Amino acid sequence: MIVVFLSVKSGDGINISKRILERKYAMSIDIKKVETLYLENDNIKEEDRELLLIKTREELFDKIEELIKEIYKNNIIEIYSINVEDANKDFLDLLEKETSIKKIKNA
């Protein structure tokens, strides 16, 4: 299991999450409103954003990344994942069931 972190423009989180879930690329997604500070041309910028925490399988990362690149075209998108070493077995079983290759659309 991995958790994919995806930072998106404020207001985009629900739509993107639904598209990921409809394709069965993840089992659940948390959306957190965050204030982001970043550097742009040596200036500090501030922006309200949404952070998506996407619970999925490692082999589905590329599909999620491909979908996000399709949505945001030529923009650089903050997307990365961490491996989860320990997790509740019942949750992992459900994750495997809900995101099985048989269920994935556009695989």
N, C-alpha and C positions, 0 to 999 in steps of 0.2 A: 504494500500500500504506500502511496505517496500523497502528500498534500501539495497542491499546486497553488502558488500565490500569483495573483493577477491583479494589477493596479489599473483601473479604468476611469474614464471621465465620469464625474458625478452624474447619476441618472442613467448610466448605461448598464449597471450591474444586473438588474432584473432581466432585461432582454437577453443579454449575453448568457446569463445563467440558464434561462429557459432553453436557449438554443443548444447549450451543452447537454442539458438533461434530456431533451427530446431525442438526441442522438444516442443516449445511453453511454456517453463518454465519462460520466461521473454518477455517483449515487446521491450526493448531497453537496450543497454549496452554501457557505455562510457569506453574507455581505455585510461589511463593516464600513461605516463612513469614517474617513480619515482626512486629516489635513497634511498635505505633502509639501515639503520644502525641497527644492532642487536647484542645481546650478545650471544656468543657461547663459552662454557667452560671458562668463565671469560675473554674472549677476545672480543673486539669490531670488528665486521665484517662490511664490506660495500658491497652492491650488487645493480646492476641495476635491477629493477623489473617493472612489470606493475600492476597497480591497476585497477581492473574492478569495475565499479559502475553499478550494475544490478538492474533495476527497475522491480519489480514483485509484486506478491501478497503473503501475509504472509503464506498461506497454501502451497505455492510452495517451501519454503525454504528447506524443507527436501529433495525434489527431486533434487534441485540444489546441495545440500551438498553431496548427494549420488553419483551423477554424478562426482563431483570433487574428491571424495574419490576413485572412480573407475579409474579415470585418473591418480591420483598421488599415488595410492596403499597405502603403509605403511608410507608415509611422513605426518608430521604434517602440516596442511594447515591453513593459516590465513583466516578464513571466518566468518563473523558476519554480523548482520543486524541492522538497525535502523528503527523504525516506523516513517512514515511520517504522521503527524497530519493534515496538510493543504496542499492541492494540487488542481490544476485546475480541475474542474469537467469534462471538455471535455477530458482531459488527462486520468483521472481515468476511465471514460467510455470506452475509447479506450483500456486501459490496461485490463479491465475486458473482453472486446470483444476478444482481441487477445490472451489472456491466459486462455480462458474458458476451463473447463474440457472437453468439446466436442472436442476441438482442440488439446489437449495434447497427444503427442505420448508416448508410453510406460508407460501410467498411471497405 
